[in-house]
Amino acid sequence: MSIATKHGDKGETGLIGGGRVSKADLRVEAYGTVDELGAAMGLARSICEDAEVRELTKAIQRELFTVAGAIASPAGGEESPTTYVTPEMVEALTAHVNRIEATEGILSDWSLPGEHAAAAGYDLARTVCRRAERCVVRLSESGVKLNPHVVPYLNRLSDLLWLLSRLLELRAGVNARLRDGEHEGPRWSRAW
């Protein structure tokens, strides 16, 4: 069977369960952005020399297929017979966030991506993750019932991606601090 089925030649695509929608549908935009996130994380992983970060990234990339499935399924709401994204998945990301935040010397202020190649890759993945989160929120606000753990998962993942960037910089001895002593200011959410 060829990958070129031609079923999408008129601008429609299939959802889990067999329904068809426009390729411009908010649901397709949301799960497509999660797919883009997985690819961005794969690029970051491919240039990362830190084995611990690579393995964690690979595990999360696998989970992103589950997240996309929850978005792509019209039955992906809380009452779905198949639970795609669970509170335990969100808690696992939170545990990684807490562990890395406790690392002595981790940057606690804004950063300037680009001082370290792999860290910049994770920063790029973080921005895609934030866009995916916005897409899912728009979809939910449009009245589509979604698994309630998808937004918290993406929110926590973006925090983790920011911290992985900082961890890689720290381990490489790189200073990616945005503000030098001359340009100080208030501290905001570092991961946007």
Z-matrix of the N, CA and C atoms (Angstrom, degrees):
N
C 1 1.452
C 2 1.530 1 108.65
N 3 1.309 2 117.10 1 132.34
C 4 1.459 3 122.41 2 -177.89
C 5 1.519 4 111.43 3 -82.18
N 6 1.325 5 116.05 4 148.90
C 7 1.464 6 120.64 5 173.63
C 8 1.530 7 110.35 6 -67.06
N 9 1.326 8 116.90 7 -24.51
C 10 1.473 9 122.21 8 179.75
C 11 1.524 10 109.19 9 -87.22
N 12 1.340 11 116.01 10 80.29
C 13 1.463 12 121.08 11 -178.33
C 14 1.527 13 112.56 12 -77.57
N 15 1.309 14 117.40 13 -20.21
C 16 1.466 15 125.11 14 -177.61
C 17 1.529 16 112.86 15 70.13
N 18 1.340 17 117.36 16 4.27
C 19 1.462 18 120.50 17 179.52
C 20 1.522 19 111.53 18 -66.72
N 21 1.331 20 117.55 19 -24.56
C 22 1.461 21 120.81 20 -177.44
C 23 1.511 22 114.13 21 -97.42
N 24 1.329 23 116.95 22 7.95
C 25 1.464 24 120.26 23 -175.66
C 26 1.525 25 114.21 24 -64.89
N 27 1.305 26 117.38 25 -17.64
C 28 1.473 27 120.48 26 179.59
C 29 1.523 28 111.81 27 -103.25
N 30 1.363 29 116.17 28 14.60
C 31 1.461 30 119.62 29 174.40
C 32 1.511 31 114.89 30 87.60
N 33 1.317 32 117.38 31 17.94
C 34 1.462 33 120.78 32 176.74
C 35 1.519 34 109.27 33 -118.64
N 36 1.333 35 115.45 34 159.09
C 37 1.461 36 121.13 35 176.62
C 38 1.519 37 109.04 36 -140.85
N 39 1.305 38 115.87 37 161.19
C 40 1.456 39 121.21 38 -179.24
C 41 1.512 40 112.24 39 -92.19
N 42 1.334 41 114.66 40 144.99
C 43 1.461 42 121.21 41 174.67
C 44 1.515 43 108.96 42 -101.15
N 45 1.317 44 116.53 43 166.06
C 46 1.459 45 120.54 44 172.87
C 47 1.522 46 106.71 45 -61.41
N 48 1.302 47 116.62 46 128.56
C 49 1.456 48 120.60 47 -178.23
C 50 1.515 49 112.15 48 104.00
N 51 1.335 50 117.40 49 -9.82
C 52 1.451 51 120.42 50 172.15
C 53 1.514 52 117.47 51 102.47
N 54 1.326 53 119.18 52 -12.77
C 55 1.462 54 120.12 53 178.40
C 56 1.520 55 111.19 54 -66.97
N 57 1.332 56 116.65 55 155.34
C 58 1.460 57 121.38 56 178.99
C 59 1.528 58 108.60 57 -119.85
N 60 1.337 59 114.77 58 141.35
C 61 1.459 60 121.86 59 179.30
C 62 1.522 61 108.78 60 -139.73
N 63 1.318 62 115.46 61 167.22
C 64 1.460 63 121.33 62 175.37
C 65 1.528 64 109.55 63 -64.33
N 66 1.315 65 115.90 64 145.05
C 67 1.465 66 119.98 65 175.81
C 68 1.529 67 111.21 66 -66.88
N 69 1.327 68 117.52 67 -12.40
C 70 1.461 69 122.03 68 176.62
C 71 1.533 70 111.69 69 -93.21
N 72 1.317 71 118.29 70 2.22
C 73 1.459 72 123.10 71 179.88
C 74 1.530 73 110.31 72 -60.50
N 75 1.329 74 116.67 73 144.76
C 76 1.471 75 120.97 74 179.51
C 77 1.525 76 112.27 75 -57.81
N 78 1.316 77 116.66 76 -35.29
C 79 1.467 78 119.94 77 179.55
C 80 1.532 79 110.19 78 -64.17
N 81 1.331 80 116.75 79 -43.16
C 82 1.461 81 121.23 80 -179.94
C 83 1.528 82 109.97 81 -66.49
N 84 1.334 83 116.49 82 -40.11
C 85 1.470 84 120.53 83 176.55
C 86 1.530 85 110.65 84 -59.58
N 87 1.332 86 116.02 85 -42.05
C 88 1.469 87 120.07 86 -177.42
C 89 1.523 88 111.59 87 -68.16
N 90 1.341 89 117.84 88 -50.96
C 91 1.464 90 116.51 89 -178.03
C 92 1.520 91 111.95 90 -73.57
N 93 1.335 92 117.14 91 -24.24
C 94 1.463 93 120.15 92 173.74
C 95 1.515 94 111.90 93 -67.66
N 96 1.315 95 117.03 94 -34.84
C 97 1.462 96 120.78 95 178.21
C 98 1.525 97 110.41 96 -72.33
N 99 1.332 98 117.54 97 -33.77
C 100 1.468 99 120.07 98 173.48
C 101 1.531 100 109.69 99 -64.76
N 102 1.321 101 117.33 100 -37.87
C 103 1.465 102 121.52 101 175.86
C 104 1.534 103 109.81 102 -62.17
N 105 1.333 104 116.43 103 -44.28
C 106 1.469 105 120.88 104 177.16
C 107 1.528 106 110.61 105 -60.60
N 108 1.317 107 116.79 106 -39.47
C 109 1.464 108 121.62 107 177.53
C 110 1.523 109 110.65 108 -59.33
N 111 1.328 110 116.89 109 -45.46
C 112 1.459 111 120.24 110 178.68
C 113 1.515 112 111.85 111 -60.25
N 114 1.344 113 116.73 112 -39.31
C 115 1.466 114 120.33 113 178.44
C 116 1.527 115 110.95 114 -68.03
N 117 1.338 116 117.42 115 -40.97
C 118 1.464 117 120.95 116 178.32
C 119 1.526 118 110.40 117 -63.23
N 120 1.327 119 116.32 118 -40.29
C 121 1.463 120 119.35 119 177.35
C 122 1.524 121 110.63 120 -66.27
N 123 1.324 122 116.89 121 -35.16
C 124 1.457 123 120.30 122 177.30
C 125 1.517 124 111.96 123 -64.50
N 126 1.325 125 116.42 124 -40.43
C 127 1.460 126 119.98 125 176.74
C 128 1.527 127 110.42 126 -63.12
N 129 1.332 128 116.36 127 -45.51
C 130 1.469 129 120.11 128 178.79
C 131 1.529 130 110.04 129 -60.67
N 132 1.321 131 116.64 130 -43.70
C 133 1.470 132 120.85 131 -179.67
C 134 1.525 133 111.24 132 -62.78
N 135 1.338 134 116.08 133 -37.17
C 136 1.463 135 119.55 134 -176.22
C 137 1.530 136 112.79 135 -66.85
N 138 1.328 137 117.97 136 -22.62
C 139 1.470 138 120.71 137 179.55
C 140 1.529 139 112.42 138 -107.15
N 141 1.328 140 115.86 139 2.92
C 142 1.466 141 121.12 140 -178.83
C 143 1.526 142 109.83 141 -87.66
N 144 1.315 143 116.34 142 130.83
C 145 1.467 144 121.20 143 179.50
C 146 1.525 145 112.57 144 -95.96
N 147 1.323 146 117.80 145 -5.66
C 148 1.461 147 122.24 146 -177.62
C 149 1.531 148 108.89 147 -86.56
N 150 1.337 149 117.46 148 112.14
C 151 1.471 150 122.56 149 -174.89
C 152 1.527 151 112.08 150 -60.54
N 153 1.337 152 117.55 151 -41.11
C 154 1.466 153 120.98 152 -179.10
C 155 1.529 154 110.46 153 -62.07
N 156 1.310 155 117.17 154 -45.87
C 157 1.467 156 121.63 155 -178.99
C 158 1.528 157 110.03 156 -67.28
N 159 1.321 158 117.20 157 -39.99
C 160 1.478 159 120.75 158 178.34
C 161 1.522 160 111.40 159 -60.18
N 162 1.319 161 117.01 160 -46.39
C 163 1.472 162 120.20 161 -177.98
C 164 1.524 163 111.66 162 -66.70
N 165 1.320 164 117.27 163 -41.54
C 166 1.463 165 120.73 164 176.94
C 167 1.527 166 109.98 165 -62.08
N 168 1.311 167 116.61 166 -42.92
C 169 1.464 168 121.08 167 179.78
C 170 1.516 169 111.19 168 -60.97
N 171 1.311 170 116.73 169 -44.88
C 172 1.466 171 121.07 170 -179.25
C 173 1.526 172 110.53 171 -61.20
N 174 1.312 173 117.42 172 -42.54
C 175 1.463 174 121.41 173 178.69
C 176 1.531 175 110.72 174 -62.15
N 177 1.320 176 116.81 175 -41.62
C 178 1.463 177 120.47 176 179.67
C 179 1.523 178 110.51 177 -69.33
N 180 1.322 179 117.86 178 -38.24
C 181 1.463 180 120.25 179 176.84
C 182 1.528 181 110.35 180 -57.63
N 183 1.315 182 116.80 181 -40.54
C 184 1.469 183 120.07 182 177.35
C 185 1.529 184 110.32 183 -63.55
N 186 1.319 185 117.19 184 -41.16
C 187 1.470 186 120.45 185 178.31
C 188 1.519 187 111.86 186 -63.63
N 189 1.327 188 117.12 187 -31.33
C 190 1.463 189 119.69 188 -178.52
C 191 1.522 190 112.35 189 -62.55
N 192 1.337 191 118.19 190 -26.21
C 193 1.458 192 119.94 191 173.88
C 194 1.533 193 110.09 192 -65.65
N 195 1.317 194 116.18 193 -35.71
C 196 1.453 195 121.58 194 176.01
C 197 1.526 196 110.62 195 -67.37
N 198 1.328 197 116.47 196 -42.89
C 199 1.471 198 121.17 197 178.54
C 200 1.526 199 109.93 198 -61.82
N 201 1.327 200 116.87 199 -46.70
C 202 1.466 201 120.35 200 178.80
C 203 1.520 202 110.73 201 -61.73
N 204 1.328 203 117.46 202 -38.00
C 205 1.458 204 121.01 203 177.86
C 206 1.517 205 112.09 204 -62.64
N 207 1.321 206 116.56 205 -38.56
C 208 1.464 207 120.29 206 177.91
C 209 1.525 208 110.97 207 -63.54
N 210 1.323 209 116.51 208 -34.98
C 211 1.462 210 120.93 209 179.86
C 212 1.531 211 110.36 210 -77.63
N 213 1.329 212 117.05 211 -37.87
C 214 1.463 213 121.97 212 -175.52
C 215 1.521 214 113.00 213 -76.27
N 216 1.312 215 117.50 214 -13.72
C 217 1.457 216 120.90 215 -177.11
C 218 1.521 217 111.25 216 -95.52
N 219 1.341 218 117.03 217 120.63
C 220 1.467 219 118.69 218 175.28
C 221 1.526 220 111.71 219 -59.39
N 222 1.336 221 117.96 220 -22.39
C 223 1.460 222 121.83 221 177.99
C 224 1.522 223 111.11 222 -94.76
N 225 1.329 224 118.35 223 21.08
C 226 1.457 225 122.04 224 -174.69
C 227 1.504 226 114.84 225 -79.97
N 228 1.325 227 118.38 226 7.89
C 229 1.454 228 121.35 227 179.01
C 230 1.512 229 112.45 228 -71.34
N 231 1.300 230 116.42 229 -175.87
C 232 1.462 231 122.81 230 -175.30
C 233 1.527 232 111.78 231 -62.11
N 234 1.348 233 117.73 232 -32.48
C 235 1.454 234 120.55 233 -177.53
C 236 1.524 235 112.50 234 -87.55
N 237 1.296 236 117.29 235 7.45
C 238 1.463 237 120.89 236 -178.79
C 239 1.522 238 110.62 237 -58.65
N 240 1.342 239 116.95 238 137.42
C 241 1.463 240 118.51 239 176.72
C 242 1.531 241 112.09 240 -65.04
N 243 1.317 242 117.21 241 -21.30
C 244 1.457 243 121.84 242 176.06
C 245 1.518 244 108.15 243 -110.37
N 246 1.323 245 116.71 244 116.41
C 247 1.460 246 120.11 245 178.11
C 248 1.517 247 107.33 246 -86.88
N 249 1.311 248 115.76 247 113.26
C 250 1.461 249 120.45 248 -177.13
C 251 1.524 250 112.66 249 -84.56
N 252 1.304 251 116.98 250 -53.48
C 253 1.459 252 121.01 251 -177.38
C 254 1.527 253 107.01 252 -115.36
N 255 1.321 254 115.44 253 128.44
C 256 1.463 255 120.40 254 -173.23
C 257 1.522 256 111.20 255 -113.28
N 258 1.331 257 116.36 256 160.26
C 259 1.465 258 119.21 257 174.43
C 260 1.527 259 111.67 258 -59.10
N 261 1.331 260 117.46 259 -31.95
C 262 1.460 261 121.10 260 179.93
C 263 1.530 262 111.54 261 -64.17
N 264 1.319 263 116.78 262 -34.04
C 265 1.467 264 120.35 263 177.35
C 266 1.524 265 110.05 264 -65.36
N 267 1.336 266 116.40 265 -41.64
C 268 1.467 267 120.95 266 178.39
C 269 1.528 268 109.36 267 -66.59
N 270 1.332 269 117.12 268 -42.45
C 271 1.464 270 121.06 269 179.99
C 272 1.531 271 111.53 270 -62.90
N 273 1.327 272 116.83 271 -36.41
C 274 1.471 273 119.63 272 178.85
C 275 1.527 274 110.32 273 -64.46
N 276 1.331 275 117.44 274 -41.72
C 277 1.468 276 119.92 275 176.91
C 278 1.522 277 110.57 276 -64.26
N 279 1.331 278 116.43 277 -41.18
C 280 1.463 279 120.99 278 178.68
C 281 1.522 280 110.72 279 -60.54
N 282 1.320 281 117.23 280 -39.69
C 283 1.470 282 120.84 281 178.70
C 284 1.529 283 110.54 282 -63.43
N 285 1.327 284 117.70 283 -39.70
C 286 1.473 285 120.40 284 176.96
C 287 1.530 286 110.32 285 -65.35
N 288 1.337 287 116.40 286 -41.87
C 289 1.472 288 120.30 287 177.89
C 290 1.523 289 109.52 288 -58.55
N 291 1.322 290 116.65 289 -49.54
C 292 1.474 291 120.82 290 -178.13
C 293 1.528 292 111.47 291 -61.58
N 294 1.324 293 116.51 292 -41.29
C 295 1.468 294 121.12 293 -179.46
C 296 1.531 295 110.99 294 -63.40
N 297 1.322 296 116.87 295 -46.15
C 298 1.466 297 119.61 296 -177.08
C 299 1.523 298 110.86 297 -73.04
N 300 1.326 299 117.80 298 -36.75
C 301 1.470 300 120.04 299 177.56
C 302 1.529 301 111.66 300 -60.70
N 303 1.324 302 116.54 301 -28.15
C 304 1.463 303 120.73 302 -179.03
C 305 1.528 304 112.47 303 -81.09
N 306 1.323 305 117.72 304 -3.11
C 307 1.464 306 121.59 305 179.91
C 308 1.521 307 109.69 306 -68.13
N 309 1.309 308 115.88 307 125.22
C 310 1.466 309 119.84 308 179.59
C 311 1.526 310 109.76 309 -62.73
N 312 1.328 311 115.62 310 130.85
C 313 1.459 312 121.50 311 177.11
C 314 1.522 313 114.38 312 91.41
N 315 1.338 314 117.18 313 -2.09
C 316 1.470 315 118.68 314 179.72
C 317 1.530 316 108.82 315 -66.95
N 318 1.313 317 116.47 316 138.59
C 319 1.464 318 122.07 317 -177.57
C 320 1.518 319 110.45 318 -61.32
N 321 1.315 320 117.09 319 131.07
C 322 1.463 321 121.17 320 -179.24
C 323 1.521 322 111.04 321 -115.53
N 324 1.305 323 117.07 322 24.62
C 325 1.454 324 121.31 323 -179.92
C 326 1.523 325 107.71 324 -141.91
N 327 1.307 326 117.44 325 -176.68
C 328 1.455 327 122.38 326 179.76
C 329 1.525 328 111.18 327 -59.29
N 330 1.327 329 114.54 328 151.60
C 331 1.458 330 119.82 329 178.54
C 332 1.526 331 109.49 330 -124.40
N 333 1.311 332 115.01 331 161.92
C 334 1.461 333 121.81 332 177.41
C 335 1.529 334 107.26 333 -115.70
N 336 1.339 335 118.21 334 101.82
C 337 1.461 336 120.57 335 -177.16
C 338 1.528 337 111.92 336 -60.35
N 339 1.330 338 114.75 337 144.54
C 340 1.453 339 120.21 338 173.86
C 341 1.508 340 115.66 339 122.22
N 342 1.309 341 117.93 340 -6.65
C 343 1.466 342 120.64 341 179.84
C 344 1.535 343 111.41 342 -78.17
N 345 1.328 344 116.83 343 -19.06
C 346 1.461 345 122.90 344 -177.77
C 347 1.528 346 106.61 345 -142.69
N 348 1.337 347 117.95 346 126.37
C 349 1.467 348 121.80 347 -171.28
C 350 1.528 349 113.45 348 -58.78
N 351 1.329 350 117.83 349 -51.36
C 352 1.464 351 119.52 350 -177.86
C 353 1.526 352 110.87 351 -65.98
N 354 1.330 353 117.24 352 -39.82
C 355 1.466 354 120.19 353 177.72
C 356 1.524 355 110.52 354 -61.25
N 357 1.329 356 117.06 355 -39.35
C 358 1.471 357 120.20 356 177.28
C 359 1.521 358 110.34 357 -64.25
N 360 1.339 359 117.02 358 -35.84
C 361 1.466 360 120.54 359 175.89
C 362 1.516 361 111.63 360 -61.89
N 363 1.323 362 116.56 361 -41.57
C 364 1.469 363 120.03 362 178.06
C 365 1.529 364 110.98 363 -70.06
N 366 1.332 365 117.42 364 -33.20
C 367 1.467 366 119.58 365 175.10
C 368 1.532 367 110.65 366 -64.73
N 369 1.319 368 116.66 367 -40.62
C 370 1.462 369 120.04 368 176.78
C 371 1.528 370 110.35 369 -62.64
N 372 1.331 371 116.77 370 -44.43
C 373 1.468 372 120.47 371 177.78
C 374 1.531 373 110.47 372 -60.06
N 375 1.335 374 117.02 373 -37.77
C 376 1.473 375 120.41 374 178.58
C 377 1.519 376 110.90 375 -60.37
N 378 1.333 377 117.42 376 -41.84
C 379 1.470 378 118.89 377 -178.59
C 380 1.526 379 110.65 378 -68.20
N 381 1.320 380 117.63 379 -35.14
C 382 1.471 381 120.72 380 175.70
C 383 1.525 382 109.64 381 -66.47
N 384 1.331 383 116.32 382 -38.54
C 385 1.460 384 120.94 383 178.06
C 386 1.531 385 110.82 384 -61.92
N 387 1.318 386 116.95 385 -42.82
C 388 1.466 387 120.05 386 178.01
C 389 1.531 388 111.03 387 -63.66
N 390 1.335 389 116.90 388 -37.51
C 391 1.469 390 119.66 389 177.32
C 392 1.524 391 110.35 390 -66.59
N 393 1.329 392 117.13 391 -40.97
C 394 1.464 393 120.79 392 176.76
C 395 1.529 394 110.15 393 -59.50
N 396 1.309 395 115.94 394 -43.02
C 397 1.465 396 120.43 395 178.45
C 398 1.532 397 110.52 396 -60.33
N 399 1.332 398 116.93 397 -44.50
C 400 1.472 399 120.02 398 178.80
C 401 1.526 400 111.00 399 -62.94
N 402 1.324 401 116.87 400 -39.47
C 403 1.475 402 120.69 401 178.60
C 404 1.526 403 110.74 402 -62.28
N 405 1.331 404 116.86 403 -43.11
C 406 1.463 405 120.85 404 -179.67
C 407 1.527 406 110.39 405 -66.60
N 408 1.315 407 117.24 406 -39.49
C 409 1.469 408 120.42 407 178.10
C 410 1.536 409 109.70 408 -63.55
N 411 1.340 410 117.49 409 -43.87
C 412 1.475 411 120.28 410 177.10
C 413 1.526 412 110.82 411 -59.49
N 414 1.319 413 116.35 412 -43.14
C 415 1.466 414 120.92 413 179.15
C 416 1.519 415 110.52 414 -60.98
N 417 1.315 416 116.65 415 -46.42
C 418 1.463 417 121.09 416 178.56
C 419 1.523 418 111.44 417 -62.46
N 420 1.336 419 116.29 418 -42.90
C 421 1.469 420 120.14 419 -179.98
C 422 1.522 421 112.51 420 -67.80
N 423 1.329 422 117.07 421 -17.94
C 424 1.471 423 120.34 422 177.59
C 425 1.527 424 111.23 423 -79.66
N 426 1.333 425 116.81 424 -3.99
C 427 1.461 426 121.20 425 177.97
C 428 1.515 427 114.65 426 104.91
N 429 1.320 428 117.94 427 -1.42
C 430 1.458 429 121.24 428 178.72
C 431 1.524 430 108.76 429 -75.89
N 432 1.324 431 115.23 430 129.82
C 433 1.470 432 119.75 431 178.68
C 434 1.522 433 108.73 432 -82.04
N 435 1.327 434 115.28 433 125.63
C 436 1.461 435 121.87 434 -177.26
C 437 1.521 436 110.81 435 -125.20
N 438 1.306 437 115.18 436 160.08
C 439 1.451 438 120.97 437 172.01
C 440 1.534 439 107.42 438 -55.68
N 441 1.335 440 118.22 439 126.92
C 442 1.469 441 120.81 440 -173.97
C 443 1.526 442 114.80 441 -70.26
N 444 1.327 443 117.92 442 -6.94
C 445 1.456 444 120.28 443 -177.30
C 446 1.527 445 113.19 444 -97.98
N 447 1.338 446 117.15 445 -4.24
C 448 1.467 447 120.16 446 -177.04
C 449 1.527 448 111.19 447 -66.62
N 450 1.323 449 117.50 448 -49.37
C 451 1.477 450 119.74 449 -178.61
C 452 1.525 451 111.26 450 -63.70
N 453 1.351 452 119.85 451 -47.23
C 454 1.464 453 118.09 452 176.24
C 455 1.530 454 112.73 453 -59.00
N 456 1.333 455 117.76 454 -36.70
C 457 1.461 456 120.69 455 178.71
C 458 1.525 457 110.15 456 -61.53
N 459 1.322 458 117.25 457 -49.79
C 460 1.467 459 120.36 458 -178.70
C 461 1.526 460 111.70 459 -66.17
N 462 1.318 461 116.55 460 -37.16
C 463 1.460 462 120.83 461 178.39
C 464 1.538 463 110.23 462 -62.41
N 465 1.332 464 116.06 463 -46.55
C 466 1.456 465 119.67 464 -179.83
C 467 1.524 466 111.40 465 -68.11
N 468 1.348 467 116.09 466 -36.55
C 469 1.457 468 119.62 467 179.65
C 470 1.520 469 111.37 468 -63.77
N 471 1.323 470 117.80 469 -39.13
C 472 1.468 471 119.00 470 179.11
C 473 1.525 472 110.60 471 -63.75
N 474 1.333 473 116.86 472 -38.41
C 475 1.468 474 119.94 473 175.14
C 476 1.525 475 110.57 474 -61.27
N 477 1.328 476 115.92 475 -44.50
C 478 1.460 477 120.33 476 -178.93
C 479 1.526 478 111.33 477 -64.30
N 480 1.317 479 117.46 478 -41.11
C 481 1.463 480 120.29 479 179.42
C 482 1.527 481 110.78 480 -62.35
N 483 1.341 482 116.73 481 -39.81
C 484 1.468 483 120.22 482 176.36
C 485 1.531 484 109.88 483 -60.68
N 486 1.325 485 115.61 484 -45.21
C 487 1.459 486 119.44 485 -178.64
C 488 1.524 487 112.31 486 -67.86
N 489 1.323 488 118.20 487 -35.67
C 490 1.460 489 119.90 488 176.88
C 491 1.523 490 110.62 489 -62.30
N 492 1.326 491 116.83 490 -38.73
C 493 1.469 492 120.21 491 175.68
C 494 1.520 493 110.90 492 -59.79
N 495 1.326 494 115.77 493 -47.27
C 496 1.458 495 119.63 494 -178.93
C 497 1.531 496 111.05 495 -66.46
N 498 1.330 497 117.15 496 -36.98
C 499 1.456 498 120.87 497 178.95
C 500 1.530 499 110.77 498 -63.53
N 501 1.323 500 116.83 499 -43.60
C 502 1.462 501 120.27 500 177.98
C 503 1.520 502 111.21 501 -61.99
N 504 1.325 503 116.62 502 -41.56
C 505 1.473 504 120.14 503 178.24
C 506 1.525 505 110.58 504 -64.15
N 507 1.332 506 116.06 505 -43.92
C 508 1.454 507 120.24 506 179.86
C 509 1.525 508 110.96 507 -60.10
N 510 1.318 509 116.11 508 -47.23
C 511 1.467 510 120.57 509 -178.07
C 512 1.532 511 111.72 510 -66.51
N 513 1.339 512 116.69 511 -26.26
C 514 1.467 513 120.64 512 178.96
C 515 1.522 514 111.95 513 -90.20
N 516 1.336 515 117.50 514 -3.79
C 517 1.460 516 120.83 515 -179.13
C 518 1.521 517 113.09 516 72.80
N 519 1.328 518 116.63 517 29.09
C 520 1.465 519 122.07 518 -176.83
C 521 1.527 520 109.77 519 -100.20
N 522 1.326 521 116.48 520 135.67
C 523 1.461 522 121.61 521 175.45
C 524 1.525 523 108.48 522 -99.58
N 525 1.324 524 116.57 523 109.34
C 526 1.465 525 121.24 524 179.50
C 527 1.522 526 110.83 525 -112.74
N 528 1.311 527 115.86 526 22.66
C 529 1.471 528 120.61 527 -179.73
C 530 1.524 529 109.55 528 -61.29
N 531 1.319 530 116.96 529 130.11
C 532 1.465 531 122.06 530 179.88
C 533 1.522 532 110.99 531 -66.35
N 534 1.326 533 115.39 532 -45.84
C 535 1.461 534 119.56 533 -173.86
C 536 1.519 535 111.05 534 -101.91
N 537 1.304 536 114.71 535 129.67
C 538 1.452 537 118.84 536 171.86
C 539 1.532 538 106.74 537 -89.82
N 540 1.283 539 118.98 538 -179.76
C 541 1.457 540 121.61 539 -177.68
C 542 1.517 541 113.61 540 -59.68
N 543 1.314 542 116.89 541 -21.98
C 544 1.456 543 122.19 542 -178.02
C 545 1.531 544 112.80 543 -80.85
N 546 1.316 545 117.61 544 -25.59
C 547 1.470 546 122.36 545 -174.64
C 548 1.526 547 110.88 546 -120.76
N 549 1.308 548 115.82 547 63.53
C 550 1.463 549 120.16 548 179.26
C 551 1.517 550 109.78 549 -87.19
N 552 1.303 551 116.32 550 161.25
C 553 1.459 552 121.37 551 178.69
C 554 1.510 553 109.77 552 -171.66
N 555 1.334 554 116.19 553 -174.88
C 556 1.465 555 119.47 554 -178.72
C 557 1.525 556 110.88 555 -67.32
N 558 1.315 557 115.25 556 153.21
C 559 1.462 558 120.76 557 177.65
C 560 1.518 559 108.81 558 -93.93
N 561 1.312 560 115.58 559 133.20
C 562 1.466 561 122.35 560 177.54
C 563 1.511 562 108.51 561 -119.48
N 564 1.313 563 116.58 562 -177.53
C 565 1.463 564 120.16 563 175.20
C 566 1.515 565 108.73 564 -59.28
N 567 1.299 566 115.89 565 119.98
C 568 1.455 567 120.15 566 -174.45
C 569 1.514 568 112.95 567 -71.81
N 570 1.325 569 116.92 568 -28.44
C 571 1.467 570 120.38 569 -174.70
C 572 1.527 571 112.34 570 -97.58
N 573 1.308 572 117.15 571 8.72
C 574 1.474 573 123.39 572 -178.68
C 575 1.497 574 110.55 573 56.68
